[in-house]
Amino acid sequence: MATRPRSAVDARTEPSPVRWLLITVALLFVAIFIVLPLVSVFTEALRQGFGAYFGALADADARAAIGLTLTVAAIAVPLNLVFGVVAAWAIAKFDFRGKSLLITFIDLPFSVSPVISGLIYVLLFGLQGWLGPFLSEQGFKIIFAVPGIVLATIFVTFPFVARELIPLMQEQGTDEEEAALVLGASGWQTFRRVTLPNIRWGLLYGVLLCNARAMGEFGAVSVVSGHIRGLTNTMPLHVEILYNEYNFVASFAVASLLALLALVTLAAKSGIEWKIGRGLTGRGH
């Protein structure tokens, strides 16, 4: 008797024990390396109750660290937003000499250690650096001050928006923009009414990742900040100082804010991915 051939789906489906083994391993990995650390952060932060928790966050140095972190992110993220849109538009829509070099430079922060990037700014703007003595004579202080922190944060975060938009804009091509220009739209009108609506979810996705990295950056900021309490300590640096002083409740309280930021970013990221997937499904139908 002839046997019925298995369908293509059945041919690609692993046996049930294998599937359950892979799922179990993945869940265990997530539980051990992601869920358990997050739970421990909030557990340690609330070990002495909500009074101690909010007291640690209300401390003057903690408030200064939170304010500085928000300030640096508020400067770095919009600048990276502008750069990312401009760079992605140029790379995806035009052909020019040096295009491959520009892409390489955009990817550079992904391959360079953040500590090295911080040292680069020290060599450039430190008192013993190339531009440090001149800037000091003019009364400008970059290293061990807020400008240095902003520069280091911009360096480590500027690929995120551009790298989200480049493949998206390359996939969309230039047909719609060219049609808008033929119909008499200006360059700004074309960008606002055609390009921007097509990239809005990818743009928001890149901004979320950029903001999360800006607020959580440690290595590059640690090198250029000087660790001055109340002045140049961001939240990650403040967590390190408190932990080294064995002030565990306060350190985990501040760390819990960073963890909450990560969870909010994850939820927003999932929402954007769902929205993008829904839009693709809608266009498919």
N, C-alpha and C positions, 0 to 999 in steps of 0.2 A: 504494500500500500504506500502510495506516495505521501511523503510528509510535507506539511505546509511550510513554506519558507518563513523564517522570522522576518518581521517588519524591520525597517531601518532603525526605528526607535528601540526595538528590543535588542538589536545587534549592538547598539551603543550603550545599553544599560548594564551597569555592573551588577553582579550577584548581590542579593540583599545583605549578606554578612559583610561584604566589602564596603557597601554604602554606609551601613551603620558604623563600621569601624572608622571610616574616614570622618563621618559626622561627629562621632564621639571624640576623636583626636582633636578636631578643630574646636569643638566646644570646650574641651579641657584646656587647650592652649589659651583660648580667650579668657576663660575663668581664672586661670593661674596668673597670666601676665597682664591682664587688663582689669577685669572686674575686681579681683582680690586687692590689688594696689589701690584702686579707687575707694573701695570700702574701708580699707585701713586708714586712708587719709581722713575721711570724714569721722571715723571712729576715734582716732587720736585727737582730732580737732575738738570733738565734743566730750572728751573724756572727763573734763571737770565741769561740764554743764554749759548751758547757753550763756550764762553770765560771763564766765571766763572767755568763752568764744567771742562774744561781741566786744568784750573789754579789750581783747587782743587786737581786734580790727579797729577799735576806736583809738588805739595808741597813736601818738603824734607821728612817730616814725613810720608806722604802718600806713597811716593816711597819706603821708607824703609819698611813700612808695607807690601806693595805688594811684594817686594823682599823677605822678610822673609817668607811670606805665600808660595811663589813659592819654596823657598829653603826647607822648612819643608815638603811640599808635594813631592818634588823631592827625599827626603831621605826616608820618611815614605812609600810611595806607592811601590817603588821597593822592600823594605824589606818585606812588606806585600804580595807582589806578590810571592816572593820566599817562604815565610812561607805558604801561601795559597796553592800553588801547592804541596809542600812537604806534608803538613797535609792532603790535599784531597787525594793525591795518597796513603798515608799510610792508611787512613781510608777506602777508597773505594776498595783498591786492596788487603789488608792484614787483617788477624784476629790476634789480639794480646791482651794481658792483659792490661787493662787500656784504652781501646778504647773508652768506654762510658765516662770515665773521661775526656779524651782529647776533645771529642765533647762538653762536658759541659763547659770546660774552653774556648773553642772557642766561645760559645754563651754568656759567662759571660758579655762582654761589652754591649750586648743588654739589659741586665737586671739591670746593675749597672748605677746609675746616673753619667754622665760625671764629675760633681762636686766632687763626691765621689772618682772617679778615680784620679782626680787631687790632692785631699787631701792625697791619699795613697802615691803619690810620694813626697809630702811635708813631710810626716811622715818618709819616708825612707831617703830622700836626703837633707832635710832642715837642717839648722844649729842646730836645737834642735832635729833632727831626729836620727834614728839608725846609719846611715852611714854618716850623714852630717859632724860631727866633723872630722872624719878621712879623708874624701874627701877634706875638707877645708885645713887641714894640708898639703895635697899633692898638693894643688893648683888647684883642680878641682871644678868648680862651675856648678851645675846642675839646682837647683831651681833659678828662676828669671834670667834664661839665656836660650840660644837656645837649649842646650841639654835637658832641662826639657820639653820644648815645643815639641821637637821631640818625646820624650818618651811618653808624654801624648797623642799626636796625633796617634802614633803607637798603643797605647792601645785601643783607641776608634774606630780604623778603621781596626784592623787586622781580624775581622770576615768576612768582605765583600767578599774577593776573595775566601776564603776557603768555605764559605757557598754557593757560586754560583757553585763551582766545585764539591763539595761532591755528591749532588744528580745526577749531570750529569755523573760523572765517575762511580757511582754505577749503573746507568741505562745501561751504555755501557758494564759493566762487564769486564772480563779479557781475553776473548777468543782471541781477535786480538793480544794482547801483548804476550800471550802464543804461538800463531802461529808464531809470529816474532822471538821469542826466539828459538823455535824448528828449524826454518830455518837458525839459526846461527847469528842472529842479537845480538849485545851487548845491555846492558841495556840503554846506552845513545842513541844508534841508534833506539831502540824501542820507547823510549820517544819522540825523535825528529821526527821520521817518522810515528809513529802510534798514540801515546797518544796525543801529542801536536796538530796535525791537527784536531783531534776529539773534543778537548776542546777549540779551539782557540776563538770561539765566546763567550762562557761562560766566558773564561778568560778575554777577553776584556771588557765584561759587568761588571764583578766584579771590574776590575781596574778603570773603569769609576766611579762607585759608591764610591769606596774607595777614589779616587782623589777628588770627589765633597765633601765628608764628611771631608777630611783632610783640604781642603781650607776653609770650612765653620764652622769648629769646634769652639765653643765658651767656653762652660762650663769648660772643663778640662784645656784648655789653659789659661783661665782667672785666674785660681787658681795658676798655676805654673809660670806665666809670670812676674808678678810684675808690669805690665802696664808701662814699661819704654819707653817713646817716642823715636822713632828712633832706638831702640835696641831690645825690646821684644814684641812690639805690632804687632800682625797680623792684617789682614784686618778687621775681625769682631770686634776685640778689639778697633781698630782705629775708626771704625764707632761709637761704644758706646761712646768713649771719645768726639768725635766731636759733637755728639748729645747732650750729657750732657752739653757741652759748648754753646749750642744753635747755633752752626754753621751748620744749617740744610742743606744748599746747598752742603757743602763739605761732610757731613756725607752721604747724599743720593747719591752723586757722587761715593763715594767708594762702597756704598751698591749696586749701579747699576752694578758694575763689578762682584760682587758676584751673582747678579741676571742673568747677561749674562752667567756666568759660569753654573748656573742652567739650563738655556734655552739650551745652547750648549750640556750639559750632557743629557738633555731630548731628544733632537734631535738625538744625537748619540745612546742613549738607544733605541729609536724607530727604528732607522735604523738597529741596531743589532737584535732586536726582529723580524723585517721583514725578515732579512737575515736568521735567525734561522728557522722561519716559512716556508720560501721558501725552505730551505734545507730539512726540514722534509717532505714537500709536494713532493719534487723531489724524495726522497727515497721511499715515499709511492707509487708513480707511477712506 
